[in-house]
Structures are given as C-alpha cells and as structure tokens.
Amino acid sequence: MRQIITKFTDNDLYTFTCQYYVLKKYPHAEVGYTFFDRNKTKYPKGFGELLKEQMEGLRNVVLTDEETAFMLQNLTYLPQWYITFLKGYRFNPDELTIEQDEDGYLHVSATGKWWSTIMWEMPVLSTIAELSHILNGDADKYDAALERKRAHDKAVEIFDNGLVLGDMGTRRRFSFEHQRMVLEEMTKVYNGKKWSGVFTGTSNVWFAKEFRLKCLGTMSHQIISFEETISGPLECNYAVMKKFNDVYDGQNLIFLYDCFGEKAFFSNASRSMLMLYRGLRIDSGIEEDQTEKIIAKYQSYGINPAEKQIIYSNGLNIKRAIEIHKFVNGRVKDSYGVGTFLTCDVTGVQPSNIVMKLTKARYNNEREWVNCVKLSCDKGKTLGDETKCKYLLSLFGVETPSKVDVATNQATKETIENTPTKFENFASSIANSLKIVSTSLKGALK
C-alpha cells in the first residue's frame, strides 16, 4: 500500500510550537501517549499490521529545504536553531506499540522522550483515519465532483455569514487529498470577492505553505496535563501561562484553558496573564455559558472583552458556528476552528472519533512515572486514570461522569501498568499544590 504521510510538515502547527516549548522547558521529560477510539471501532483484520508499515515508512520522511524556508519565513516565533533541529529529527517507530486484538480493536501507545514522541500524535491519527476509509470502501465510493461542490457551498456560507474561520481538521480527515481539495476550494472562494467573513488559514503547516495561508495553532492540552504533575492541579494553568510566555515572549499567546475544567482555570486566572494573552480557546462545554464566564472574568479585572479573542473549536459545524457568532454579537473577537466538518464531512461516510492523549509522564528518567489525565468541561471528554479523574472532579466540585474514558486494551495496560504507582504517585502532585497554595483547598476553590 502507498505511504499515506509523505510530508514532514503534514502536521498541525501546535505539534511544533509545543515541541519547541518542551525543548526549552522540559528537555529531559519522558511521557507516554495512548490512543483512544471513542467510536469503539472494530477495524478490519490486518489493520494493525498495515498501520505498523505506515509508521515504519515515516523513518524516511524528513524536513525538506522548501519546508524549512517556509517555516523560517512565516513562523518567526520559532528560532532558526529549532528549525535546524527539525532538519535533523527522524521519526523513531520503535517508540510505538501497535496491536490489534482478536475482536478488531486497535491499541496504540507511544513512550519515550517527550520532545521526540510529541511528533507521533498527528501522523498516527490521520493515518488511522485515512487507512480506515480506504479499507472499508469509503474511498471507492468517493464522488470528487460532488464533494468539491459541497466544499464550495460551505465556503460561501461561512464567509457570507461573517464568520472568522479556519481549518483544524488534519487528525480526522477523510484523506490528504480531500483536505487539500477543501482548502483549495475555500481559498478560491475567499479570494473570489470581498466577504464579511475572514478565512484565517489552516493548522496544517504543509497546506499553509501550499496555499499561502496563515498557519494556525498555539498549544495543546498535553502541556497543561503534564504541568499538573509538576505544579499540581490548582496551579498548572497559571504555571503554563507563565512558562509559555517565557518561551514565546509575548507572541503566539492564545490559552487553551479547559484541560482541568473551567473552575480550575477561573479560580486562579491572574489579571496579568489575562491582560498579556491575546485570548482564550473554548474546546469544551456549552459555548454560550463559557463565553459569559470569560467576559465576566475579563470585566472583573477591568479588561475590555471586546479587545480579546475567543477561538471556538469544540466539534463545530457551520450552523453551530453561526449561532455562536450571533450570540457573541461583537462582545469579543470571535473566531472559529472547524475540523471534521470540513475535512471528513463526506457523503455516506462516518468520520473517525479518535484522539491520542498523554497518559503518563515523569520529569526525567530518575523520577517515578505519574499518571496524566484530561477533564475538560464536557463529561464525555474526561480521559485517563479513573481514580485520578474522579478525585480531581470531586476536588473541583464537578459531578463525576458515569463513564471515564479509561483504556482497558493491552497497549494502554502497558502504559498504565508500567507506571509504578497510580493514586499513590498522584498524592505527590496534590502535595505540590498544598505547598504552593497558602489557603485551604476549600477556600481556594470558592
């Protein structure tokens, strides 16, 4: 079978911005990632072996001179030494564990140095998504003319309704070529006339280069999830805001605040950080509710919300984005990152619902492993070690979901069970918070 990922920068920008952050702040850290399939897909026999072949093929995918020139010219907040580092980077499939059980379920994990394993998330996910569409026959039924017309009509609807919107759909796309077609059509429509809306670009670095678009992305949940093991659940958001600014010196500052839910963020959001950061990204929860809470927080600090940006990116379609835009009504600078609805809304096709998340970490190879989790503002997105998730949810006064996304497959068992302790190690994380916070936990969370 042909190699699916053939471009080094066929990846989301946040992969690179987070990798640079890791190199600067945690160069010795080691982590483990785990693949989660929320659709509980039973993949066809032999899928796991094909995925292994695809990942082996990435050994030969390197940063080209053309890609280097684009990054140096357009991603100026990333220094030249880092781009030089990328030219020497090589994917190491030995960091991956890929298995498929007798029932067809897929189990994938990545373990190793954080600066190295951070590169696997997007290639693993986009390859699984495209490979599944090939093997289940979706690719054979694909009507190119119909899908181009649908992409054209979506672009017209987006820009005609005044949306400020970009593509964030690499990980679950139908295929590389479909994403290319969608971005080509959106670019053509946007450049064809003056619209009330704005095409902000794409998170995919390769396609930003190909279509001369702005490249979108700042950070992902993983850096907050990791920081919780260092600074504790109460201080991790503030710590990342400060450290991320240390690295980027006032540039590229949009904060993804929902990793441990809204209460963890709003109870400890400082005036200085909210003034410094250009805005926030809403990736879970009810957008109207989250918007009101963000506006109220800004106003409580004497910050004009109309000067701040909110990026909405929680599984949106165009209709929902228009609803939010009307609700906002100019009170903040609203913009939208749309993923699957742009890159895998294909006639007769069920999109993948897959993620690859940080599930364990340690500061260096002399430390014990600690479990990493993600709570978010959606019960359905709570993910990681069940004991730790439930404890944190109770700590923040959040109703515990009936189901926590805990991997029970073999690859994840290896990720979790190789961690020397679970809740016992988590206690050290809480201890860090208690040392930092001068008041009681109850008082801090009021």
C-alpha positions in Angstrom: 0.0 0.0 0.0 1.1 3.6 -0.7 2.6 5.7 2.1 -0.1 8.0 3.4 2.1 10.6 5.2 4.8 11.7 2.9 5.4 15.3 4.1 7.2 16.2 7.3 5.0 19.3 7.8 1.8 17.4 7.1 1.1 18.1 10.7 -0.6 20.7 12.9 1.3 23.7 13.9 0.8 23.1 17.6 2.9 20.0 17.3 5.9 22.2 16.5 5.1 25.0 18.9 4.6 22.5 21.8 7.8 20.6 20.8 9.8 23.9 21.0 8.2 24.6 24.4 9.2 21.1 25.6 12.8 21.6 24.4 13.0 24.9 26.3 11.2 23.9 29.5 11.4 20.1 29.9 14.1 18.7 27.7 14.6 15.6 29.9 11.0 14.8 30.4 9.6 11.4 29.4 6.0 10.6 28.6 3.5 8.0 27.4 0.7 8.6 24.9 -2.4 6.4 24.5 -4.7 6.1 21.5 -8.5 6.3 22.3 -11.2 5.5 19.8 -14.5 7.0 21.1 -16.5 5.1 18.5 -15.1 1.8 19.7 -14.3 0.9 16.1 -13.7 -2.8 15.2 -11.0 -2.4 12.5 -10.7 -5.0 9.7 -8.3 -7.9 10.1 -4.7 -6.9 9.4 -5.3 -3.2 10.1 -2.7 -3.2 12.9 0.0 -4.6 10.6 -0.8 -2.1 7.9 -0.5 0.7 10.4 2.9 -0.6 11.5 4.0 -0.5 7.9 2.8 3.1 7.6 4.6 4.2 10.7 7.8 2.4 9.6 7.6 4.4 6.4 7.9 7.7 8.4 11.6 6.9 9.0 12.2 8.3 5.6 10.1 11.4 5.9 12.3 14.4 6.7 12.1 18.2 6.6 12.9 19.5 3.1 14.6 22.7 2.2 11.3 24.0 0.8 9.6 23.3 4.1 12.5 24.8 6.0 12.3 28.1 4.0 8.5 28.3 4.7 8.9 27.8 8.4 11.7 30.3 8.7 9.9 33.0 6.8 6.4 32.5 8.3 6.8 31.1 11.8 9.1 33.8 13.1 8.4 33.0 16.7 10.3 29.7 16.2 14.0 30.4 16.2 16.4 29.2 13.5 18.1 26.7 15.8 14.9 24.9 16.3 14.2 24.7 12.6 17.8 23.3 12.2 16.9 20.8 14.9 13.9 19.7 12.9 16.1 19.1 9.9 17.9 16.5 11.9 14.8 15.0 13.5 13.9 11.4 12.5 10.8 9.6 13.4 11.5 6.6 15.5 8.8 3.9 15.2 10.5 1.9 18.0 8.7 4.4 20.3 5.4 3.0 19.2 3.4 -0.1 20.4 0.7 -1.1 17.9 -1.5 -4.1 18.4 -4.9 -5.3 17.2 -6.8 -7.8 19.3 -9.0 -10.7 18.2 -12.1 -8.5 18.3 -10.6 -6.0 15.9 -10.0 -3.2 18.4 -6.8 -1.2 17.9 -4.3 -0.4 20.6 -1.6 2.2 20.1 0.8 3.8 22.6 4.0 5.9 22.3 6.6 6.1 25.0 9.9 7.9 25.2 11.5 11.4 25.4 8.7 14.0 25.3 10.5 16.1 22.6 10.6 13.0 20.4 7.3 11.3 21.0 5.3 14.5 20.7 5.6 14.2 16.9 3.5 11.0 16.7 0.0 12.2 17.6 -1.0 13.7 14.2 0.6 11.1 11.9 -0.9 8.2 13.9 -4.4 9.7 13.9 -4.5 11.0 10.3 -3.1 7.7 9.1 -5.6 5.6 11.1 -8.5 7.8 9.8 -7.4 7.6 6.1 -6.5 4.0 6.2 -9.9 3.0 7.7 -11.7 4.9 4.9 -9.6 3.0 2.3 -10.1 -0.4 3.8 -13.9 -0.1 4.5 -14.6 1.0 0.9 -15.4 4.7 1.5 -12.6 5.8 -0.8 -14.0 3.8 -3.7 -17.4 5.5 -3.3 -15.9 9.0 -3.1 -17.6 11.4 -5.6 -14.9 14.1 -6.2 -17.2 16.5 -8.1 -20.0 16.3 -5.5 -17.6 16.8 -2.6 -15.9 19.8 -4.3 -19.4 21.4 -4.8 -20.2 20.8 -1.2 -16.9 22.3 -0.1 -17.6 25.4 -2.3 -21.1 25.8 -0.8 -19.8 25.6 2.7 -17.2 28.2 2.0 -19.8 30.6 0.6 -22.0 30.0 3.7 -19.0 30.6 6.0 -17.9 33.9 4.5 -21.3 35.2 3.7 -22.3 34.9 7.3 -19.4 36.9 8.6 -17.5 34.1 10.3 -13.8 34.4 11.0 -12.9 30.8 10.5 -10.0 28.4 9.8 -9.4 24.7 9.2 -8.3 22.5 12.1 -9.1 19.1 10.6 -5.9 17.2 9.9 -6.2 14.5 12.5 -9.6 13.0 11.4 -9.6 13.9 7.8 -11.1 11.7 5.1 -7.8 11.8 3.3 -4.8 14.1 2.5 -6.3 14.8 -0.9 -9.7 15.6 0.4 -8.3 18.1 2.9 -6.2 19.6 0.0 -9.4 20.0 -2.1 -11.3 21.6 0.7 -8.6 24.1 1.4 -8.1 24.8 -2.3 -11.9 25.5 -2.7 -12.0 27.7 0.4 -9.1 29.7 -0.8 -10.6 30.1 -4.3 -14.0 31.2 -2.9 -12.5 33.6 -0.4 -10.2 35.2 -2.9 -13.0 35.5 -5.5 -14.8 38.5 -3.9 -14.9 40.7 -0.8 -16.7 38.9 2.1 -17.9 40.0 5.5 -16.2 36.8 6.9 -12.5 36.0 7.0 -10.6 32.9 6.1 -8.0 32.7 8.8 -6.0 29.8 7.4 -5.2 26.2 8.4 -3.5 24.4 11.3 -1.7 22.1 8.7 1.7 23.5 8.1 2.2 21.8 4.7 -1.1 23.1 3.3 -0.4 26.6 4.7 2.7 26.5 2.6 1.0 25.1 -0.5 -1.9 27.6 -0.5 0.0 30.6 1.1 -2.3 30.6 4.1 -1.7 31.7 7.6 -0.7 28.8 9.8 -2.9 28.4 12.9 -2.1 27.0 16.3 -0.5 27.7 19.7 -0.8 24.9 22.2 -2.5 21.6 23.0 -3.9 20.1 26.3 -0.8 17.9 26.8 1.4 20.7 28.2 -1.2 21.6 30.9 -1.8 17.9 31.6 2.0 17.4 32.0 2.3 20.6 34.1 -0.2 19.2 36.6 2.3 16.6 37.6 4.8 19.3 38.3 2.8 22.2 39.8 -0.4 20.5 40.9 -4.0 20.8 39.7 -4.6 24.3 41.2 -1.5 26.0 39.8 -0.9 24.2 36.5 -2.9 26.6 34.3 -1.1 29.7 35.7 2.3 27.9 35.5 1.8 27.1 31.8 0.6 30.6 31.0 3.8 32.0 32.6 6.1 29.4 31.1 4.6 29.6 27.6 5.1 33.3 27.7 8.6 32.9 28.9 9.2 30.8 25.7 7.3 32.9 23.2 7.9 36.4 24.7 4.5 37.8 24.1 3.9 36.1 20.7 1.5 33.3 19.9 -0.4 33.7 23.1 -3.9 32.0 23.0 -4.5 29.9 26.0 -6.4 26.6 25.9 -7.9 26.7 29.4 -10.2 23.7 29.8 -7.8 20.8 30.5 -8.9 20.6 34.1 -12.3 22.2 33.7 -13.4 25.8 34.0 -13.2 26.0 37.8 -9.6 25.1 37.9 -8.9 28.0 35.4 -11.2 30.7 36.5 -10.4 30.3 40.2 -6.7 31.0 39.6 -6.6 33.2 36.4 -4.5 36.3 37.1 -5.0 39.7 35.8 -1.5 40.0 34.4 -1.8 36.8 32.4 -5.3 37.6 31.1 -4.0 41.0 30.0 -0.9 39.5 28.4 -2.6 36.7 26.5 -4.4 37.7 23.3 -7.3 35.4 24.1 -8.7 32.0 25.1 -9.8 28.9 23.2 -13.1 27.2 24.1 -12.7 23.5 23.3 -15.4 22.0 25.5 -18.6 23.0 27.4 -21.6 25.0 26.2 -20.1 27.8 24.2 -22.7 30.4 25.4 -22.1 29.6 29.0 -18.3 29.6 28.6 -18.4 32.9 26.7 -20.4 34.6 29.5 -17.9 33.4 32.2 -15.0 34.6 30.1 -16.5 38.0 29.6 -17.3 38.3 33.3 -13.8 37.3 34.3 -12.3 39.9 32.0 -14.7 42.6 33.3 -13.9 41.7 36.9 -10.3 42.7 36.2 -11.2 45.8 34.3 -10.2 44.3 30.9 -12.3 45.2 27.9 -13.6 41.8 26.5 -14.1 43.4 23.1 -10.3 43.7 22.7 -9.9 40.0 23.4 -10.2 37.0 21.1 -12.1 33.8 21.8 -11.5 30.8 19.5 -14.3 28.3 19.4 -13.2 24.8 18.4 -15.4 22.2 20.1 -16.6 19.9 17.3 -18.4 22.7 15.4 -20.3 22.7 12.2 -21.1 25.8 10.2 -24.7 26.1 11.5 -23.4 26.0 15.1 -20.7 28.5 14.4 -23.2 30.9 13.0 -25.4 30.5 16.2 -22.4 31.3 18.4 -21.4 34.3 16.2 -24.9 35.8 16.6 -24.8 35.2 20.3 -21.5 36.9 20.8 -22.7 39.9 18.8 -19.3 41.7 18.8 -18.8 41.5 22.6 -15.5 39.7 21.9 -13.4 39.0 18.8 -14.9 35.6 18.0 -13.2 33.2 15.6 -13.7 29.5 14.8 -11.6 26.5 14.2 -13.5 23.8 12.4 -12.1 20.3 11.9 -14.0 17.2 11.0 -17.0 19.0 9.5 -14.6 20.5 6.9 -12.2 17.6 6.2 -14.4 14.5 6.7 -18.0 15.6 6.1 -18.2 13.2 3.1 -21.4 11.8 1.7 -22.2 8.4 3.2 -19.1 8.4 5.5 -18.9 8.1 9.3 -15.9 10.2 10.5 -13.5 8.8 13.0 -13.7 10.0 16.6 -10.1 9.3 17.7 -7.6 11.0 19.9 -4.1 10.3 21.2 -3.5 11.8 24.7 -0.8 12.0 27.3 -1.4 9.3 29.9 1.8 9.2 31.9 4.8 11.4 32.5 8.0 12.0 34.5 10.3 15.0 34.8 13.3 12.9 33.9 14.4 9.2 33.9 15.2 9.2 37.6 11.7 10.1 38.6 8.8 7.8 39.1 6.0 7.8 36.4 2.9 9.7 37.3 -0.5 9.4 35.5 -1.7 12.3 33.4 -5.4 13.0 32.8 -7.7 15.4 31.0 -11.0 16.6 32.4 -12.3 19.4 30.1 -15.7 21.0 30.5 -17.5 18.0 28.8 -18.2 14.9 30.8 -17.7 12.8 27.7 -14.2 14.1 27.3 -12.9 13.1 30.7 -9.9 10.8 29.9 -7.2 9.0 31.8 -6.7 7.1 35.0 -10.1 6.7 36.5 -9.1 7.1 40.2 -7.3 10.3 39.5 -10.0 11.7 37.2 -12.7 11.1 39.8 -10.6 12.6 42.6 -9.9 15.8 40.6 -13.5 16.1 39.6 -14.6 15.9 43.3 -11.8 18.3 44.2 -13.3 20.9 41.8 -16.8 20.2 42.8 -17.8 18.7 39.4 -20.2 15.8 39.1 -18.4 12.7 38.2 -19.4 11.2 34.8 -20.8 7.7 34.8 -18.1 6.7 32.4 -14.5 7.8 32.3 -12.5 7.2 29.1 -10.1 4.7 30.5 -8.2 2.5 28.1 -8.6 -1.2 29.0 -6.7 -2.5 26.0 -3.4 -4.2 26.0 -1.3 -1.3 24.8 -2.8 1.1 27.4 -2.5 -1.5 30.1 1.2 -1.5 29.3 1.2 2.3 29.5 -0.6 2.4 32.8 0.6 -0.8 34.5 4.2 0.0 33.9 3.6 3.1 36.0 5.0 2.1 39.4 2.1 3.6 41.3 -1.2 5.3 40.5 -3.1 7.1 43.2 0.0 7.0 45.5 2.1 9.0 43.0 -0.8 11.3 42.4 -0.7 12.2 46.1 2.7 13.9 45.4 1.0 16.1 42.8 -1.6 17.2 45.4 1.2 17.8 47.9 2.8 20.2 45.4 -0.4 22.2 45.3 -0.7 22.3 49.0 2.8 23.8 49.3 2.0 26.5 46.8 -1.4 27.5 47.9 -1.5 29.4 51.2 -5.1 28.9 51.9 -7.1 25.7 52.2 -8.4 23.9 49.2 -11.9 24.8 50.1 -11.1 28.5 50.3 -9.1 28.4 47.1 -12.0 27.0 45.1 -14.7 29.4 46.3 
